[in-house]
Amino acid sequence: MDEELKKHEECHMKDQCIKYDICPMLRVQHLVAGKWKILILWYLSYNILRFSELKRKLPGVTQKMLTQQLRSLEKDKMIFRKVYPVVPPKVEYGLTDMGKKIIPILEMMHGFGTEHLSLEGF
């Protein structure tokens, strides 16, 4: 069996996504995989933030990890990075137009989390 077909064999929407080299769900998984990416996107969904502001909102993240996650999101065109030519350097991050398209999904995830937390025992 062709390798491209194997990628889609288990997908229940394989008839719609077979035309792509990779299943669209695998693409989304790649875009948001990582311990901090969803939260980074969530915080940037309502504001442009500086690196230090993001770090403050994510107290468990190391500087190295935050840098890696931001670079990955920038490479995938989900966020932009704007550097101001001042001393000390000022860098801001925000969502690109593509990144803004994930806001409704993040809002649905937030709603699901809220609903799940309201279940007995949580």
N, C-alpha and C positions, 0 to 999 in steps of 0.2 A: 504494500500500500504506500502511496506517495506520502512523504513526510508532512507536506502541507495539509493533507487530508487528516492525518493522525492528530494534528493539533486541535482539530475541530470535532473529532469523532464523539467526544463525550458531551459536547455543548448541546443543550436542548434547542438552541437557535442556530444550529450549524448551517441550515439552509440560507440564512440571512448573512452569516459572517464568513462563509467559505470563500468569498471573493477576496478576503484580506489575507495577508501573510500570517497574521497572528489573530487569535480570537480577541475581539474588542474588550472582553472582560479581563483577559490577561494584560492588556494594555492599561486598563484602569488600575488593576492590581499593582502593576509596576509604578504607575504615577503616584499612588498614595501609600505604597509599601514603605515601611520605615516607622519607627516608634513615634516620631514627632511630626511627620508630614501633614497628617490630617489636622493636628492642632495648629501648625504653622498656617495652613490654608485658612482655617477657621478664624484665627486672630487677624489675618490679613484681609478677611472678607469684609470687614467693616472699617478698616483703617490702614493707611500706609504707616509702617513702623520702622524704627531704626533697629539695628542689631541688638543693642543693649535693651531696648524695650521688649523685643521678642525673648531675649534671654531671661528677663525678669518674669515674663508670663509663663515661662517653662522652667521652673526652678530645678528640676531634676536633670536637665540637659547640660552636657559639657560644651564648652566653646567649640571644640573640635567637631563634635557630633552636629551641633547646630549649623556650623559652617558647611559640613558635608551635605546635610539635608537641604540647606538653602541652595547650594550649588547644583544639586540634583534637580530640584524644582525649577531652577533657572534654566538648566540645560534642556529640560522637558517643556520649556516655554509656558510654565504655569505661573511663574512670578517674574518680576523684573527687579533689577538691582540698579539703583541710581547713586553714583558717587559724585559728591560735591568737592570741587578743588579748594578745600580749606584745610587749615591746620588747627586742631587735629582733624583727621579725615572724618567726613560725615557720609554715611551710607544709609540709604533708605530702601526698603523692600515693599512691594505691593503686588497685587494680582494683575496679570495681563488680561487681555480680553478672553483668552482661552481659559485662564484661571478663574475668571468671574463666572464662567459657565458651570463651575462645580458648586457654586453657592447654594442653589436649590437642593442639591444632593446632600450637602453638609447640613442644611436646615432640616431636611428629612431625617438624617441620622440623629441630629439633636432631639427632634421630636420622638423618635424611636427610643432613644436613651432615656428621655423624660418618662415616657410611658412604661418602660421596663423598670425604672427605679420605683415607680409607684405600685408595682406588684407587691403582694404580701411577701415579707421576708427580706426586703431590700431596704 
